């Protein structure tokens, strides 16, 4: 996929961090979810929006995975907007 920046989106009450990429060349947004864990260090997962393609899921239970999907679903419009805002070519066009 190439190199791209990840931007902070939200920190949840359990210290889960959610970050997102700029708009990728294929039109998707990479969302990275990471939760600190005393036993394992960190649990993490990657979700690509808007198609909800999951990869690199490590340490989350099925219930926690469902919660991650819900967060992504509820945040989809805002994450896509922010991704477009942080995409260099698109942000330059917005300034014109």
N, C-alpha and C positions, 0 to 999 in steps of 0.2 A: 503494500500500500504506500510505502514511502514515508518520509519524515513529515511530521506535522506537530503542531503544538497542542497540548491538552490544557484546558482552562477549568478552574474550580467552578462548580455549580452550587453544591450544597453540602453541609455537614449535618448529619442526623444526630438525634439524641444519644445513640449508642456509639458515636464517633465514626460512623460509616461516612466515608468521603465519596462523593460522586463528582467526577470530572467529565468533560466532553471535549471533543476535537472541533476544529473548524469543519466546514462542509468539505467532505472528501471529493475526489475527482468523480467518483461513481454516484455522487449525490447523497450518500449516506452520512450519518454522524456516528462516530465511535464514542460510546459511553463506557467509562471505566468505574467500577464500583469496588471499594476496598474497605474492609472492616478489620480493626485490630483484634487479635485473639491471643490471650495469654498462653495457650498451649501451642498453637501453630504459628504464631507471629502475625500473619494476616490472612484473611480470606479475601478472595478477589474474583471478579468476573468481568468479561467484556461483552457488551451488547451493541449491535449495530442497528441504528434506527434509520428509516421507519419500518424495516422488515423484521425487527426483533430477532435477528440472528445472534445466537449466544455462542461464545467460545471461551476457552481458557477459564472455565468455572472450577474454582478450587476452594473447598472447605465449607461451602454453604449447604445447608440441608435443603430438602425439597420445599419445605415451608418458607425458608428464607429466600429461595429462588423465586417462589411465587410473589413474595413481597417485593423483590427486585423488579419483576415484570410490572407490578402495579405502579411502582414509582416511575418507571420508564413510560408507561402508558399515560399516567397523569401529567408527566412533564414533557411529553412529546412536542407539543406546539412551542413551548418555551425553549426547549433544547434545540430545535430546528432553527428558531429565530436567532438564538445566541450563536449557533454555529455559523449561520450566514453573516452575522454581524462581525465575527472574528475571522472570516475568510478574507484574505487580503484584497483580491480583485473585487469582491462584492462590497466590501466596506469602502473602497475608493469610489465605486460607482454611487454609493449612498451619499457621499459628500458632494457630488456634483450638482 
